[in-house]
Structures are given as C-alpha cells and as structure tokens.
Amino acid sequence: RETSGLKAYDGELRPGEHDRIGVIPSTDPVESLVSRFAAARQCPPRPAGLTVRKMWGLPCGRPRFFLSMMALVTTQAIVLHTFPYSESSKIVRLATPDHGVMSVVARGAHRLRSRFGARIQAMSEGTASVYVKLNRDLHTLAEFDVTRQRRELAADLARYAGAASLAELVLRCSPEGPHPEIYAMLQGGLDWLLEADASEVDGVTLAGLWSIVGGLGFAPTLEM
C-alpha cells in the first residue's frame, strides 16, 4: 500500500520507516545501474519511491559495489618489468599468452610478510591470478605461483642483458590482445639463453630478437 507518497518494497510500511527512506528523483543516473544490477541478480525491479538504500541495505544511496565489479582471470605469465608503487606495493608488467601484456599492481609486495615474497622478479614465470577491471589499464594481482624463476640469468651479465632485451622488445612493441606465439618465442628465448654456452650468448640474443620481431610482423625481406 502507499503512505505519504511512498510504496514499501515488501508491501508493508513500518512505523518510523518514512523517516529513513527518501525518494530518488526519476532523473537520478543511478536508476539505470540499479535496474541492470537487479536483472543480473534476477531480483525484482525497484518499485517507484523506494530508495537504493532501502532496497540494498546500503549506508548511502549509491551502489558502490556495482561499480567496482571485477573478473578473476588465471593465466600463464612471465614478469617483464617491475617498479615501485607507493611504499608497500609495486607495479608489474606481465606477458601472457591469453591477454597480451598486462599491467597489474601487487599490493603489499614490499612488506616483510607479503604473500608474494620474492617471487615477483624479472624473467620469472608462473601462473598469475588477476582481478581485471573493465575499461582500466591497471589491474590487481591476486596470486602469482612461480613455476620457473630463472635466477641463473642474473648471475651472468651478458645473459641477463640478453634476457632484458627480449623482455623490453615484447613490452614496448607487443600489440594488444592475445598473442600466444609471441609468448612462446619469449619463453623459448629465455630458456635458450639459460642453456647456451658463454660464447653463444650474443648470437642467441640476436636470434631471439629476430624471431620476436618476425612474430610482430616487422621482419625485413632479404634478397639474395
């Protein structure tokens, strides 16, 4: 029933309820968001005169959780680059076969008891779980389970320089979207640098760069 121009959602308007419920104007932009969210949850639409606060039990009239919905994706990834982000976190650039190059923030990565520990290092490879925000370039890293860390590359300057060149090429030139062939070339080039003899490192680096350039579509045509 209706009382003072308000219609209760459950059909009953309890004493004092009119003091806590205000009417949202029909021009309020949150109306369309609530209708879409209700349809997604298979909930009945909000009756006229009932506020978002009453319907969803929010402390205010804006469904903030609707605007912050994120999807969790899990993919193989190689760490291309990291740099600090605030005192406790870092931004990580990941090469993935399914989503191309991704930028993620590892919150609390610099803390002593961080769940990431020392696992997020350049050239490390593993399974990344990422909360992807729609229409955003920076996402949130939830987990990173290392399968290969490639610490041996850091022990040799020439090998590490070669690996960094491969990672920089993928980071700077890889187009958006999934490119599993580029990921496979980077993975193979890093492993090849680990196994190569010291005298072969320069040649292996050039071969890896050449293969990635060709995969990106920039390989020159050679005439004999």
Secondary structure, DSSP 4 states (H G I P E B T S, - for coil): -EETTEE-TTS---TTGGGT--PPPTT-THHHHHHHHHHHTTPPPPPTT--HHHHHT-SSSS-HHHHT--EEEEEEEEEEEEEEETTTEEEEEEEETTTEEEEEEETTTTSTT-SSTT---TT-EEEEEEEEPTT-SEEEEEEEEEEE--GGGGG-HHHHHHHHHHHHHHHHHPPSS--HHHHHHHHHHHHHHHHS-GGGHHHHHHHHHHHHHHHTT-PPPP--
